[in-house]
Amino acid sequence: MLGAGPVVLADGDVAKGKILYQICAACHGANGEGTAALNAPANAGQDPWYMTRQLKNFRAGIRGAHPDDTFGAQMRPMAMVLTGDQDIADVVAYISSLDMPTVPRTIDGDIELGRQAYETCIPCHGEFGQGAQALDAPRLSNQHDWYIVRQIGNFKAGIRGSHQNDVYGAQMRIMAQMLESDERVRAVAAYIASLNYQGELGGQ
């Protein structure tokens, strides 16, 4: 739930995007599966509108410019390599052509507690973590649990979502405060990791 306003998607060229993605693959993996050792989340399977917004946010300094956002700061110069909106459209088109990753579970959390805590997330992110563009809420399912823990922590601490132009991040900052303990953050991440949403209508 991030960005300064609605995202208008340009038509992307998958072949050109594959070439541009080579620099991304070094961290995010050849298949967009993400790499924990390099602190890179999965990007395959994520919504094109959300990836477009995030790349533009990194490029504009809306995201990744906070002094405590070490890993976001690493992403900013990578986003700047995509010098125009067409470059972003092309790389997003290529990433969207990749298969949904199956990511390992790494967080030890109380899944039942997480299921209960996740009820406040459902109105935006969906019952199965599938996200909803109409509500500016990205997909959460099939994302690394350690990344979800980090981002919730960043929202809570104001490392993410505090930029004046990050309208949707500001909304998420408020919601993140409801997970008042590390235990609840881990529990929600563990519960989301138990979801495996693959289709258009929902499933588990």
N, C-alpha and C positions, 0 to 999 in steps of 0.2 A: 504494500500500500504506500507507494512512494511517488514523488515527482511534483513538478510545478503545475501540471495541467494535463488535459486529455492528450493521449498519444495518437497521432495520425501516422499510420503505417504506409511506407512507400513500398512499391513492388521491389522485391530483392532478386538478385541473380545468384542462384545457388552455386554455379561454377566459380564465379568471382569470389563469392563468400568463402568457398573452400580454400582458396588461395590466401585470403585475408586471415582465415581461422588458424593458419599454421602457427602464428605467433601466440594465439590463445591456447593451442594444444599443449604447449610446453608446460602449462600449469593445470589447465582444465581437463587434459587428456584428449587423446585422438578421437574418442567417441563422446566427448562432453560429459564424461562420467564423474569428473571431479577428482581431486587428489588431496587427501588429508595432510600428507607430509608437506605440501606446498600451500596449504590453507586455501585451496581453490574449491568452491562448491561445484556441484553438478549444474550444468546449464542445459544439457539435452533434456527435452521434455518440458522445459519452462515455457510459459506463454510468450509469444513473439512481442506482444505489446509491452509486456513487463521488461523483457530484455532490452527492448528499444529505449524505454524510459530510463533504465538503470545505466546503460551505456552513455546516454546523454547527460544523466546526472553526474556520473564520474567525470565526464569530459568538461562539464561546466563548473565543477567544484562544489556542486550541491551535495555530493556524496564523496567521501574519501579525503576531505580536506581537514576534518577535525584532528587536532594534534595527537589525540589518543587512538586514532583509527589507523593503526599500523598496517593492517592488511588491506584496508581500503586505499591507503596511500600507494600501495604497490600496484593496485589496479588502475589508478588514475592515469599514469603515463601510457599504459596499455590501451586504454580507451582513446587517448589522444592520437594514437596511431591511425584511428579511424577518423580521418580529417573531415569528412563530409557525411551528411545524412544518408547518402546513397551507400557509402561504405558500411554504415551501421545496418541499413536495410539488407545489404548483401550477406553480411556475416550472420545476421539473425535468420535469414532465409536458409542458410546452410545449417546452422545449429538446429533449426526446426525440422530439417530433413533427417536428423539422427534419431535413432531409437531411444525410447525411454530407458534410462539406466535402472538397474537394480542395485541399490546401495547397501552396504553392510550396516548393521546396527552396532553402535559403539557405546551408547549411553545407558548406564544402569539407572533406570528410573521406575517408579511405581506407575504401571500402565493404567491401573484403575483410577488412581488419583489424577493422572493425566487426562483420562477420558472425561472425568468430571470437570476439570479445569478447562478443557478444550471447548466445552459447551458455549463459553462466551466468544469463542473464535468462529463458531459455525455460521453465524449470520453473514459474515463476510467471506471467510475462507472455505466454507462448505463442509458438509458432513464428512466427506472423504478427503478433505484437504485439497480439493480440485481447483479452488480459487474461483473468482468471478470478475471478469473485466468490468462489468457494469458497476461494481463496487470498488474497483481499483485494488482488488485483493489478489495477490499472486498465488500460484500453486505452491503448496507446502509438501504434499506427498511426493515420495521418490526423491527427496532431498536429504542430504547427509544430516544426521541428528546433531552432530557436533557443530555444524554450521548454524542450525536453528538455535541452539543454545547460545552461541556467540552473538547472533543478531538480536535475540531477545535481550541479552545483557547490554548490548550496545544501545538499543532503544531505551532501556531503563536508565542507563547512565547518561543519556543525552549525546552519546558519541555518534549516534545515527538519529536522524529525524529532527535535529535542532536547527538546521539551516532555515533561514527565513523563507526560502523558496521551496522547501520540501513539505508541501501541503499534506500529502498522504503519509509521509513519514511522521509528521506531527500527530496525526491521528493514531498511528501505531504506537507512538511513545506513550500515549494515554492508556491504551489497552495493555501494554506491557507491564505497567505498574500494578495491574491486578494480579500478576504472578509475583507475589511479595517475597518469596523465598527461593533460594537456589534449588531446593527440593522440588518445588512446584514447576520451576523452569525445566528441570531435568525430566520430570514426570510428563509434561506436555510434549517435550521432544521425543521421549520414548513412545508415547501414544501415537504421535504423528508417524513415527518410524514403523509402527505396526500397520499403518494403512498402506494400501497398494492400489491406488486409483489409476486405472489404465484407459478407461473408456470415456465416452461423452456424457453418459447418464449417471455414472456412479457405480461403485462396486468396491469390494473389499477382498 
